[in-house]
C-alpha cells in the first residue's frame, strides 16, 4: 500500500501529554454504557444550521426501473427477515464460494458494537475517500431505501446497479438454496450483493457494518484488516446474551488474526473478553482513552468543534457537523481505524494530513441521527432504539438545541426494551405522542401507551395510531407556545419510524 499524505510539520503547540492524561482519566471514569462525557466548553447553545446532504435515495423516477426494483424488493422480502436467524455462516460461506470469493478482492474494515456503528462507518468512509481511496460501504438497516445499504464512493448505488447486482448473483443464490436446509435469508443475500458489487467496482477498501453480533453474522466471511468495536450495551439480548460480557463474546468474533482492533470505551467485563480474544489471535489493540480519544469538544452552530488524539498524534480544531458527545467519540474511533488501516501507530509516530482530515469530517452526514428536517417548530429525527442510544440522544438534544419545551413522537419495535427507552426520554419530554410505524415488528400503540403512562403519567401521553397523525399532533403541541417559543419535536424509537417520518415531512 502506498504512503498517504501526512503532516510532518513540527507541532507548534505545547506538549499535549498533560491534556491526554486528563482525557485518559475522564474516559476511564465516564459511564461506559452511555459513552457520553462532559468535555470542553459548552458556552454556545444554538440550534443547528440547515440540514446536511442526506445521501438517502428517492424512488427511481423511471417507472420501468421502479417496477424492476420493487420486484427485487419483493423477492428479497420473501426470504427470512433480519429478525429470524439461524446462527451460522455456512450458507453465506457457500454462496461466497460459488461466487468466487469476491470478499477477498479488497481489504476491509469490519465494524461491530451496539450503538454508533453506522455513523462510525460513514466517518471512516469519508476519511478514506478524502485520501483518494475508492470505498465500498455496507450498513444496515436502511432509513428509507434498501439501496442505501450498499454505497460506492460515498453514495448509495443506483437502483439500476442494485437490480443488476441482484440478477447477477440470483442463479448462484438459487443453487445454494437448493443445497441448504434453510434458504439464504434477506440479509445474507444483501451481504453477498454488497461484496459482489464492491469486487465489480472495484473498490480499494470495504467498510462493513455487521447486522447483528459478529461471530455468526453474515458479514463475517471477511477477514478485516481493522476490526472496530463501538460501545457495547444491552440490545438483542434474546440472541446475543443478557450481559455485556456475553454480548462481547459474540461481537469479538470479528477480530481476526494479525488484525488491528480499535476499541471504543467499553464496560470492563466486555473489554476483558475482547482483549482476551485479541491476545488469542495476535491482534494489535488500540483503546479509546488510552491510545486515542477526544481531547476537547465545544458545541458549535451546526455541530461541534473537537480536538482528537489519534494513534499518531493530535488533530486540533476539527469541525464535525453532527451533534452530541457520542458522535465526537465515534469520530475518534473512526480516525483511529483509518490511521490503523494506513499503518499509523505501528512504530510510525506521525499524523495524517490535518487539512484532509478536517475536510473529510466537515463533509460527514448521518441521516436519521439528530437530523433536523423542519423549522418553526424544529423537528429532529433520531433513530435511538435502545436505552443506551436513547440516553445519548436525550443528552445530545438538550445540549445542542436547548428547547424550551420538547414533544416526543415515539414508535418502537415490540422486541426492544421500550420501557428503558421511554425512561431515558422522560426527563426531557414535556409530552409524548406514541404511535407505530408500518413494520410488522412495531409495538401496538395501545401497548406502548400503557408503558408510557407508567413512565410519564396519563396527562403527558397522547396516542395516535397513525404516524402522520402523530407528527401533526406533536407539531400542534409544540406550536401552542408560539412561533418564537423555542419548542421542538423529537421523533425517535426506531430506524423505521424515522425513515417513514422523513418521507412524511418531505425529505426525498
QUICOR-V6052 format. One record per pair of residues at least 6 apart in sequence whose ideal C-beta (glycine too) atoms are under 8 Angstrom apart, sorted by the first residue. I is the first residue (numbers start at 0). J is the second residue. D is the distance in whole Angstrom. If there is no record, write none. Layout:
<<I,J,D> <I,J,D>>
//
This chain:
<<0,341,8> <0,342,8> <3,130,5> <3,341,5> <3,351,7> <3,352,8> <4,130,7> <4,351,7> <4,352,4> <4,355,6> <5,349,5> <5,350,7> <5,351,6> <5,352,6> <6,349,7> <6,350,5> <6,351,7> <6,352,5> <6,353,5> <7,349,7> <10,312,7> <10,313,7> <12,313,8> <12,315,7> <15,294,7> <15,308,7> <15,313,5> <18,294,5> <18,295,8> <19,292,8> <19,294,7> <19,308,6> <22,288,7> <22,292,5> <22,293,7> <22,294,5> <22,308,7> <23,288,5> <23,289,6> <23,292,7> <25,36,6> <25,38,7> <25,288,8> <26,36,7> <26,264,6> <26,287,6> <26,288,3> <26,289,8> <26,292,6> <27,288,6> <29,35,7> <29,36,4> <29,264,7> <31,230,7> <31,264,5> <31,265,6> <31,266,5> <31,267,8> <32,230,7> <32,232,5> <32,243,8> <32,266,6> <32,387,6> <33,232,8> <33,325,8> <33,387,6> <33,390,5> <33,391,6> <33,394,8> <34,114,7> <34,115,7> <34,230,4> <34,263,7> <34,264,6> <34,324,8> <34,325,5> <34,328,6> <34,387,7> <34,391,7> <35,323,8> <35,324,5> <35,325,6> <35,390,7> <35,391,5> <35,394,5> <36,293,8> <36,324,6> <36,328,8> <37,324,8> <38,293,6> <38,295,7> <38,296,5> <38,324,7> <38,327,7> <39,295,4> <39,296,4> <39,297,5> <39,305,8> <40,297,5> <40,298,8> <41,297,7> <41,298,6> <41,398,7> <42,297,8> <42,298,8> <43,297,7> <43,298,5> <43,299,6> <43,300,7> <44,298,7> <44,398,7> <44,399,8> <44,400,8> <44,401,4> <45,298,8> <45,299,8> <45,300,5> <46,371,8> <46,377,6> <46,399,8> <46,400,5> <46,401,8> <47,300,7> <47,301,5> <47,302,7> <47,322,7> <47,369,8> <47,371,5> <47,399,7> <47,400,7> <48,300,6> <48,301,4> <49,301,8> <49,371,8> <50,370,6> <50,371,5> <50,372,6> <50,506,8> <51,320,6> <51,364,4> <52,364,5> <53,364,6> <53,366,4> <53,370,7> <53,506,7> <53,507,7> <54,147,7> <54,150,8> <54,153,7> <54,154,6> <54,155,7> <54,364,6> <54,366,6> <55,142,6> <55,143,5> <55,144,7> <55,147,6> <55,155,8> <55,366,5> <55,501,7> <55,506,7> <55,507,5> <56,143,7> <56,144,5> <56,146,6> <56,147,6> <56,155,5> <56,158,7> <56,507,7> <57,143,8> <57,144,8> <57,507,4> <58,65,6> <58,68,8> <58,144,7> <59,65,4> <59,68,6> <59,158,4> <59,159,8> <64,158,5> <64,159,6> <64,162,7> <65,158,7> <67,158,8> <67,162,5> <68,146,8> <68,158,5> <68,161,7> <68,162,6> <71,161,7> <71,162,6> <71,165,5> <72,145,6> <74,165,8> <75,145,7> <75,165,8> <75,185,5> <75,188,6> <75,189,7> <76,185,7> <78,182,6> <78,183,7> <78,184,5> <78,185,5> <78,188,7> <79,85,8> <79,181,7> <79,182,7> <79,184,4> <79,185,6> <80,184,7> <80,185,6> <81,139,7> <81,140,7> <81,184,7> <81,185,6> <81,186,5> <81,210,6> <81,211,8> <82,414,7> <82,440,6> <83,184,7> <84,184,8> <84,211,7> <84,238,6> <85,181,6> <85,184,8> <86,215,4> <86,238,8> <87,215,6> <88,215,6> <88,216,8> <88,217,7> <88,219,6> <88,220,6> <89,179,7> <90,175,6> <90,179,5> <90,181,7> <90,183,5> <90,184,8> <90,187,6> <91,183,7> <91,187,5> <91,190,6> <91,191,7> <91,217,5> <91,220,6> <92,220,5> <93,175,5> <93,178,7> <93,179,7> <94,168,8> <94,171,6> <94,172,7> <94,175,5> <94,183,6> <94,187,7> <94,191,5> <95,101,7> <95,102,6> <95,191,7> <95,194,7> <95,220,5> <97,171,5> <97,174,6> <97,175,6> <98,168,6> <98,171,6> <98,191,7> <98,194,8> <98,195,6> <101,194,5> <101,195,5> <101,197,7> <101,198,4> <101,199,8> <102,194,4> <102,197,8> <102,198,8> <102,205,8> <102,220,6> <102,221,5> <104,197,7> <104,198,4> <104,201,6> <105,135,7> <105,197,6> <105,198,7> <105,201,7> <105,202,5> <105,203,7> <105,204,6> <105,205,5> <106,203,8> <106,204,5> <106,205,8> <106,224,5> <106,340,8> <107,204,7> <107,205,4> <107,206,7> <107,207,6> <107,221,5> <107,222,8> <107,223,5> <107,224,6> <108,123,6> <108,204,7> <108,205,7> <108,206,5> <108,207,7> <108,223,6> <108,224,7> <108,225,4> <108,226,8> <108,227,6> <108,336,6> <108,340,6> <109,207,5> <109,209,7> <109,218,7> <109,219,8> <109,221,6> <109,223,3> <109,225,7> <109,226,5> <109,227,7> <109,253,5> <110,116,5> <110,119,6> <110,120,5> <110,123,8> <110,206,7> <110,207,7> <110,208,5> <110,209,7> <110,226,8> <110,227,4> <110,228,8> <110,229,7> <110,253,8> <111,208,8> <111,209,4> <111,212,7> <111,213,5> <111,216,8> <111,226,8> <111,227,7> <111,228,6> <111,229,7> <111,250,5> <111,253,5> <112,119,8> <112,227,7> <112,228,5> <112,229,3> <112,230,6> <112,231,6> <112,250,7> <112,263,7> <113,229,7> <113,230,6> <113,231,5> <113,232,5> <113,233,8> <113,234,5> <113,246,7> <113,385,7> <113,387,6> <114,229,6> <114,230,6> <114,232,7> <114,234,8> <114,325,7> <114,385,7> <114,387,5> <114,388,5> <114,391,7> <115,229,4> <115,230,6> <115,263,7> <115,325,6> <115,326,8> <115,328,8> <115,329,5> <115,332,8> <116,138,7> <116,208,5> <116,209,7> <116,229,5> <117,138,5> <117,139,8> <117,208,6> <117,365,7> <117,368,8> <118,321,7> <118,326,6> <118,329,5> <118,365,4> <118,368,6> <119,227,6> <119,229,6> <119,329,5> <119,332,6> <119,333,5> <119,336,8> <120,136,6> <120,138,5> <120,206,5> <120,207,8> <120,208,5> <121,136,7> <121,138,8> <121,363,6> <121,364,7> <121,365,6> <122,329,6> <122,330,6> <122,333,4> <122,334,8> <122,359,8> <122,360,7> <122,363,5> <123,206,5> <123,227,8> <123,333,5> <123,336,5> <123,337,6> <124,134,5> <124,136,5> <124,150,7> <124,153,6> <124,206,5> <125,153,7> <125,359,5> <125,360,7> <125,362,6> <125,363,5> <126,333,6> <126,334,7> <126,337,4> <126,356,7> <126,359,5> <126,360,8> <127,134,5> <127,203,8> <127,204,6> <127,206,7> <127,337,6> <127,340,7> <128,134,5> <128,152,6> <128,153,5> <128,359,7> <129,355,5> <129,356,7> <129,358,6> <129,359,4> <129,362,8> <130,337,8> <130,341,8> <130,351,7> <130,355,6> <132,203,4> <132,204,6> <133,151,8> <133,152,6> <133,200,7> <133,201,8> <133,202,5> <133,203,5> <133,204,8> <134,150,8> <134,151,7> <134,152,6> <134,153,7> <134,202,6> <134,203,7> <134,204,6> <134,205,7> <134,206,6> <135,149,7> <135,150,7> <135,151,6> <135,193,7> <135,196,7> <135,197,4> <135,200,6> <135,202,4> <135,204,8> <135,205,4> <135,206,7> <136,149,8> <136,150,4> <136,153,8> <136,205,8> <136,206,5> <136,207,8> <136,208,8> <137,148,6> <137,149,6> <137,150,8> <137,190,7> <137,193,4> <137,194,8> <137,197,8> <137,205,7> <137,206,7> <137,207,5> <137,208,6> <137,218,7> <138,147,8> <138,148,6> <138,150,8> <138,208,4> <139,148,5> <139,186,7> <139,189,8> <139,208,6> <139,210,5> <140,148,8> <140,494,5> <140,495,8> <141,147,5> <141,148,5> <141,494,8> <141,498,7> <142,366,5> <142,367,5> <142,382,8> <142,494,6> <142,497,6> <142,498,4> <142,501,7> <143,498,5> <143,501,6> <143,502,6> <143,507,6> <144,155,7> <145,161,8> <145,189,7> <146,155,5> <146,156,6> <146,157,7> <146,158,6> <146,161,5> <147,155,4> <148,155,8> <148,189,6> <148,193,7> <149,155,7> <149,156,5> <149,161,7> <149,164,8> <149,189,8> <149,192,6> <149,193,5> <149,196,6> <150,156,7> <151,196,7> <151,197,8> <151,200,6> <151,202,7> <156,164,7> <156,196,6> <160,196,7> <161,192,8> <164,192,5> <164,195,6> <164,196,5> <164,199,7> <165,188,8> <165,192,6> <167,195,7> <168,188,8> <168,191,6> <168,192,6> <168,195,6> <172,183,6> <172,188,6> <172,191,7> <175,183,6> <176,182,4> <176,183,6> <183,191,8> <184,217,7> <186,210,5> <186,217,5> <187,217,5> <190,210,8> <190,217,4> <190,218,6> <193,205,8> <193,207,8> <194,205,8> <194,220,8> <194,221,8> <197,205,5> <204,340,7> <205,221,7> <207,218,5> <207,221,6> <207,223,7> <208,218,7> <209,216,4> <209,218,5> <209,219,7> <209,250,8> <209,253,7> <210,216,5> <210,217,6> <210,218,7> <211,235,6> <211,238,7> <211,239,7> <212,235,7> <212,238,7> <212,239,5> <212,246,8> <212,249,4> <212,250,6> <212,252,7> <213,219,6> <213,249,6> <213,250,4> <213,251,6> <213,252,4> <213,253,4> <214,248,8> <214,249,5> <214,250,8> <214,251,8> <214,252,3> <214,253,8> <215,249,8> <215,252,7> <216,252,8> <216,253,8> <219,252,6> <219,253,6> <222,255,5> <222,256,8> <222,258,7> <223,253,6> <223,255,6> <223,258,6> <224,258,6> <224,259,7> <224,340,6> <225,258,6> <225,259,5> <225,260,8> <225,261,6> <225,336,5> <225,339,5> <225,340,5> <226,253,5> <226,254,5> <226,255,7> <226,258,5> <226,259,7> <226,260,5> <226,261,7> <226,282,7> <227,260,8> <227,261,5> <227,263,8> <227,332,6> <227,333,8> <227,336,5> <228,250,6> <228,251,7> <228,253,7> <228,260,7> <228,261,7> <228,262,5> <228,263,6> <228,265,7> <228,273,6> <229,263,5> <229,329,7> <229,332,6> <230,263,5> <230,264,6> <230,265,6> <230,325,8> <230,328,8> <230,387,7> <231,243,5> <231,246,6> <231,247,6> <231,250,7> <231,265,6> <231,266,7> <231,269,5> <232,243,7> <232,266,8> <232,385,7> <232,386,7> <232,387,4> <233,241,7> <233,242,8> <233,243,7> <233,246,7> <233,385,7> <233,386,7> <233,387,8> <233,416,7> <234,246,8> <234,385,4> <234,387,7> <234,415,8> <234,416,8> <235,246,8> <236,246,8> <237,414,7> <239,245,7> <239,246,5> <239,249,5> <239,250,8> <240,246,5> <240,248,7> <240,249,7> <242,268,7> <243,265,8> <243,266,4> <243,268,6> <243,269,4> <244,266,8> <244,268,4> <244,269,6> <244,271,8> <244,272,6> <246,269,7> <247,265,7> <247,268,7> <247,269,4> <247,270,8> <247,272,4> <247,273,6> <248,272,5> <250,273,8> <251,272,6> <251,273,5> <251,276,4> <251,277,8> <252,276,8> <254,260,5> <254,273,7> <254,276,5> <254,277,6> <254,280,6> <254,282,5> <255,280,6> <255,282,7> <256,280,4> <256,281,6> <256,282,7> <257,280,7> <257,281,6> <257,282,7> <258,280,7> <258,282,5> <258,283,8> <259,282,7> <259,283,5> <259,284,8> <259,285,7> <259,339,4> <259,340,8> <259,345,8> <260,273,7> <260,277,5> <260,282,5> <260,283,7> <260,284,5> <260,285,7> <261,285,5> <261,291,8> <261,332,6> <261,335,5> <261,336,5> <261,339,6> <262,270,7> <262,273,6> <262,284,6> <262,285,7> <262,286,5> <262,287,6> <263,287,5> <263,328,6> <263,329,8> <263,332,5> <264,287,5> <264,288,6> <264,328,7> <265,273,7> <270,286,8> <274,284,6> <276,282,8> <277,283,8> <277,284,5> <283,339,8> <283,345,7> <285,291,6> <285,310,6> <285,335,5> <285,339,6> <285,344,7> <287,328,7> <287,331,6> <287,332,6> <287,335,8> <290,310,6> <290,335,7> <290,344,7> <291,307,7> <291,308,5> <291,309,6> <291,310,6> <291,331,6> <291,332,8> <291,334,7> <291,335,4> <291,338,8> <292,307,7> <292,308,5> <292,328,8> <292,331,5> <293,305,6> <293,306,8> <293,307,6> <293,308,8> <293,324,8> <293,327,5> <293,328,6> <293,330,8> <293,331,5> <294,305,8> <294,306,4> <294,307,7> <294,308,5> <294,313,7> <295,305,7> <295,306,4> <296,303,6> <296,304,7> <296,305,5> <296,306,8> <296,324,7> <296,327,5> <297,303,6> <297,304,5> <297,305,8> <298,398,6> <298,399,6> <299,318,7> <301,320,6> <302,318,6> <302,319,5> <302,320,4> <302,321,6> <302,322,6> <303,318,8> <303,319,5> <303,321,8> <303,322,7> <303,323,8> <303,326,7> <303,327,6> <304,316,6> <304,317,7> <304,318,6> <304,319,8> <305,317,5> <305,319,6> <305,327,5> <305,330,6> <306,313,7> <306,314,7> <306,315,5> <306,316,7> <306,317,7> <307,313,7> <307,314,5> <307,317,6> <307,330,6> <307,331,5> <307,334,6> <308,314,8> <308,331,7> <309,331,8> <309,334,5> <309,335,6> <309,338,5> <309,343,7> <309,344,8> <309,350,6> <309,351,8> <310,335,6> <310,338,4> <310,339,7> <310,343,5> <310,344,3> <311,338,6> <311,343,4> <311,344,6> <311,347,7> <311,348,6> <311,349,5> <311,350,5> <311,351,7> <312,348,7> <312,349,7> <312,350,4> <313,350,7> <314,334,7> <314,350,6> <314,351,8> <314,353,6> <314,356,6> <315,353,8> <316,357,7> <317,330,7> <317,356,7> <317,357,5> <317,360,5> <317,361,8> <318,357,7> <318,360,7> <318,361,5> <319,326,6> <319,327,7> <319,330,5> <319,360,5> <319,361,8> <319,363,7> <320,361,6> <320,363,6> <320,364,7> <321,330,8> <321,363,6> <321,364,8> <321,365,6> <321,368,7> <321,369,7> <322,369,4> <322,395,5> <322,396,8> <322,398,7> <322,399,4> <323,369,6> <323,391,6> <323,392,8> <323,394,7> <323,395,3> <323,398,7> <323,399,7> <324,391,8> <324,394,7> <324,395,7> <324,398,8> <325,391,4> <325,394,8> <325,395,7> <326,365,8> <326,368,8> <326,369,8> <326,395,8> <330,360,6> <334,356,7> <335,344,8> <337,351,7> <338,344,6> <338,351,7> <339,345,8> <341,351,7> <343,349,6> <343,350,7> <343,351,7> <366,501,7> <367,380,5> <367,381,7> <367,382,5> <367,494,6> <367,497,4> <367,498,7> <367,501,7> <368,381,6> <368,382,6> <369,379,6> <369,380,8> <369,381,5> <369,392,7> <369,395,6> <369,396,7> <369,399,7> <370,379,7> <370,380,5> <370,381,7> <370,497,8> <370,501,8> <371,377,6> <371,378,7> <371,379,6> <372,378,5> <372,379,8> <372,380,6> <372,500,8> <372,501,6> <372,504,5> <372,505,8> <372,506,5> <373,474,8> <373,504,6> <375,482,6> <376,474,6> <376,477,4> <376,478,6> <376,486,5> <376,487,6> <376,488,6> <377,400,7> <377,402,7> <377,487,4> <377,488,7> <378,470,8> <378,474,7> <378,487,7> <378,488,5> <378,489,8> <378,490,7> <378,504,6> <379,396,6> <379,400,7> <379,487,6> <379,488,7> <379,489,5> <379,490,7> <380,489,8> <380,490,5> <380,491,7> <380,497,5> <380,500,6> <380,501,6> <381,392,5> <381,395,8> <381,396,7> <381,489,6> <381,490,7> <381,491,5> <381,497,7> <382,388,8> <382,491,7> <382,493,7> <382,494,4> <382,497,5> <383,389,4> <383,391,7> <383,392,4> <383,420,7> <383,423,8> <383,491,5> <383,492,7> <384,411,7> <384,412,7> <384,415,6> <384,420,7> <384,491,8> <384,492,6> <384,493,5> <384,494,7> <385,415,6> <385,416,6> <385,419,7> <385,420,7> <386,416,6> <386,419,3> <386,420,6> <386,422,7> <386,423,5> <389,419,7> <389,420,4> <389,423,4> <389,424,6> <389,491,7> <390,423,5> <392,423,8> <392,424,8> <392,489,8> <392,491,6> <393,423,5> <393,424,6> <393,426,7> <393,427,5> <396,402,7> <396,405,7> <396,427,7> <396,487,8> <396,489,6> <397,427,6> <400,487,6> <401,485,7> <402,485,6> <402,486,6> <402,487,4> <403,480,7> <403,484,6> <403,485,4> <403,486,6> <404,429,5> <404,477,7> <404,480,6> <404,484,7> <404,485,7> <404,486,4> <404,487,8> <405,427,6> <405,428,6> <405,429,6> <405,486,7> <405,487,5> <405,488,7> <405,489,6> <406,428,7> <406,429,6> <406,430,5> <406,431,7> <406,432,7> <406,473,4> <406,476,5> <406,477,5> <406,486,7> <406,487,7> <406,488,5> <406,489,7> <407,424,6> <407,428,4> <407,430,7> <407,431,4> <407,432,7> <407,473,7> <407,488,8> <407,489,5> <407,490,8> <407,491,7> <408,431,8> <408,432,5> <408,434,6> <408,466,8> <408,469,5> <408,470,6> <408,473,5> <408,488,6> <408,489,7> <408,490,4> <408,491,7> <408,492,8> <408,496,8> <408,500,7> <409,420,7> <409,421,7> <409,424,7> <409,431,6> <409,432,7> <409,433,5> <409,434,7> <409,447,7> <409,451,7> <409,491,6> <409,492,4> <409,496,8> <410,433,7> <410,434,5> <410,435,5> <410,436,5> <410,441,6> <410,442,8> <410,447,8> <410,466,6> <410,469,7> <410,492,5> <410,493,6> <410,495,8> <410,496,4> <411,417,5> <411,420,6> <411,441,7> <411,442,5> <411,447,6> <411,492,4> <411,493,6> <411,496,8> <412,438,7> <412,440,4> <412,441,6> <412,442,6> <412,493,6> <412,495,8> <413,440,6> <413,441,7> <413,442,4> <413,443,8> <413,446,8> <414,440,6> <415,442,8> <415,493,8> <417,442,6> <417,447,6> <417,450,6> <417,492,8> <418,450,5> <418,453,8> <418,454,7> <420,491,8> <420,492,6> <421,431,7> <421,450,6> <421,451,6> <421,454,5> <421,455,7> <422,454,6> <424,431,7> <424,489,8> <424,491,7> <425,454,5> <425,455,6> <428,455,7> <428,459,7> <428,489,8> <429,459,7> <430,455,8> <430,459,5> <430,460,7> <430,461,7> <430,476,6> <431,451,6> <431,455,6> <431,459,6> <431,460,6> <431,461,7> <432,461,5> <432,462,8> <432,463,6> <432,469,5> <432,472,5> <432,473,5> <432,476,8> <433,444,6> <433,447,5> <433,448,5> <433,451,5> <433,460,7> <433,461,7> <433,462,6> <433,463,8> <433,469,8> <434,444,6> <434,447,8> <434,462,8> <434,463,5> <434,464,7> <434,465,7> <434,466,5> <434,468,8> <434,469,4> <434,496,8> <435,441,4> <435,442,7> <435,443,7> <435,444,5> <435,447,7> <435,464,6> <435,466,7> <436,466,6> <436,493,6> <436,495,4> <436,496,4> <436,499,5> <437,466,8> <437,495,7> <437,499,6> <438,493,8> <438,495,5> <441,493,7> <441,495,7> <444,462,5> <444,463,7> <444,464,5> <445,462,7> <448,460,6> <448,462,5> <451,460,5> <452,460,5> <461,472,6> <461,476,8> <463,469,4> <463,472,5> <466,496,7> <466,499,6> <466,500,7> <466,503,7> <467,503,5> <470,488,8> <470,490,7> <470,500,6> <470,503,6> <470,504,7> <473,488,5> <473,490,8> <474,488,6> <476,486,8> <477,486,4> <477,487,6> <477,488,5> <478,486,7> <479,486,8> <480,486,5> <490,496,7> <490,497,6> <490,500,5> <491,497,7> <501,507,7>>
//
